[in-house]
């Protein structure tokens, strides 16, 4: 296939939970390692426990959007949206998995590619990309702009849900949950970066301390990915 022959993918990083992975396993690629680095494992399990009536149902993004819209006035929705970004940044198991991600990228064989994904390719995947960009020397403005690009892929559905939410009289805070759970919430992401600055002093310190990405590893990554 194209991933094998054109892109020569040597490693696939899967950030999904065990529940998501079991429901839809990755296709095996020739001469390629599949590395499972679950992020949000606890959150997804908690959500699954709350939905025991249909624990194994695979929801489309549209079905998920309709469910979010129906429950938008529940405080738990905002807690879940905000909590997702904070767990991605501050849960120690997640940090260890992102550390492995950066270390393994640095040792990717010459001429080979890597692919990383979660279920929608925006939050866990987007933060992985943000931390890689930071390690490569990108500034905050570029990191935020790159993260926000996920909304291009979900724009039509998000706009439809936002319009419906406004018609129903939902608050701006409630509407932001749609961006966070269906697209991405740039304000929540920026708040996460602010909290990283508060707790670690800077994003650089966070990379070094939480993600074990010291200057030597950053040099390796820059040699590998920057021209």
N, C-alpha and C positions, 0 to 999 in steps of 0.2 A: 504494500500500500504506500500511499504518499508519505506518511509519517516515517516509514522505514526507508524507502528508496530515495525520496527527494530531500527530506529533512534529516535523515539519519539519526533519529532520536535514540539516545543511549540510556536515558533515564526519565521515567515518568514519576512525578511527585504527586501523590494523591492526598489532599488535605481533608477529605470527607470523614465523617464519623463511621463507626463500624456498621450502624444501621443503614446509612446511605450506601456504603460500599457493598454490603451484602445484597441490597435490593438491586443494584446495578453495577456489577463488577466491571472493571476495566478490561478491554480486549487485550490479550497478550500480543506484544510486538516482538518481532524477531531481533535477537541480539540486543535486548533492552531490559533493564532492570526496572521493576515497579516498586517504588518505595512508598510505603504507607506511613504518613505522618499526620495522624488525626488531630484536627483542631475543632473546637466546639463539641468534643465528644460528650462532655457532661451536659451541655445545653440541649443537644439533640435528644439525648436519652431522657432528660426531664420533660421535654416537649412530647416525646413518644409516650411517656407514662401518663401524661394528661389527655392523650388521645387514644386511650385503650380500646375504644369502640372500633377503631380502624387503624391499628398500629402499623400495618405493613403497606398501607395504600400509598402508591406513588402519585403525588400531586403534580400536575402541570403548573407552570408559572401562572397561567391564567386562573386556574382553580385556586391556587394559593392566594392570588391577588383578590379574588372574590371573597375568600375566607377572611383575609386581613381587613377588607372594607367592612364586612359584616360585624367585626369585633373591634373596630377602631376606637370606640369610646371606652374600651376596657383598659384601665391603667397598666395591666400586665403587658399589654402590647408595647407600650413605650419602654417599660422596664426591660423587656426582652430585646428591643432594638438597641437601646443604649448599652445594655449589658453585653450584647454580642461583640461590640467594638472593644469594650474594656477587657473582656475575657481574651479576645484575640491578642491584645497587647500585653496583658499582665498575668495571665495564668502561666504558672511555671512549666507545666507540661507542654503548652503551646509554644512557649519561648524555646524550650529544648528542641522542639521539632523544627522551628524556624532556624535555629542554630545549625541543626543537621542539614537543612536545605541549603544554607549558604556555604557550609563546608563542602558539601558534595558538588555543588555547582563549580566551586573553585578547582576541583580535580576532574572535571568533565574531560573525557578524551578529546584531543585535538580533532577538529573537523566534524565533531558530533554535536547534536543539539539536545536540549532538555525541554520537557513539557511539564507544566504544573497546573493543577486544576482542583476545584472543589465541586459543588453541585451546580451552582449558577455561574461560577467563574468571576465573582465580583468582590466579595468581602474577604474571605480567607486567602483567596488567590490574589486579590488586590493588595492586601497588606503584605503578602510575601513579595510582590513586585515592588511595593513602596520601600520595604527594608533593603531589597537588593539595590534599588536606585540610590538610596541613601549611602549604602556601602560603596557604590561606584562614584560618589561625590556629588550627586544631584542636590539642588537646594530645595527648600520646602515648597516653593511656588511650583516648581516642575513636578514634584512628587504629588502634590494635591491635584494639579491639572491632569496628570496621568491617571490618578485614582478616579477622578470625576468622569473620565471617558467611558466608564462602564455604563453610565446613564444613556449614552448614545444607542446602545444595544436594546435598552428596555424603555426607550422614550415613549413609544406609542402606547404601551400598556400603562406606564406610570401616568402619562397625561390623562388617559381615560379614567383611571382610578381617582386621580386628584380632582378632576372635574366633577365626578360623582360624589366625592367626599365634600367638596365645596357646596354642592347642591343640598347635601344633607346637613349643612351647617357645622361641619367639624372645624375645630380650631387649627391654627397653623402648627401647633405642637403635635396634634394628632396626625395631621397631614404629612409631617416630616417622617412619621413611621412608615408611610408608603414608600418614600424614597429609600429609607434604610433597608426595608425588607424585600422590596420588589426591584428597586434599582440600588443605588448607593446614596447615603446621606453624607454630603460634603461637610455640613456643620458637625455632625457626630464624629466624622473622621478627623476634622481639625481639632475638635475637643479632645479626642484621643491623643493627638500629637501634643497638645498643650499639657495634658496630664503626664505624658512621657517626659516633657521638659521639666515639669514640677517635681516628679518623683526621681528622675535620673540626672537632672541638670541640663541635659541636651539630648537630641536624637543620637548624636555621636557616642555619648556616654552609654545610652541605652543599647546601642549596637555592641559596644565593647563588653558591657557588664551583663546584660540580659541575654543577648544573642551570641555571646562569645566570639564576636567578629572583631578581632583586634587589627592593628594596622598591617600586620604581615598578611592576614587573610584578605584584607581589602586590596592590598597590592596584587595578590594573586588573582582576585576577581577582576581588577582593572586590566591586568595583562590579558586575561582571558576574554573579556567582553568589550573593552574599549579599543578603538583603532589607534 
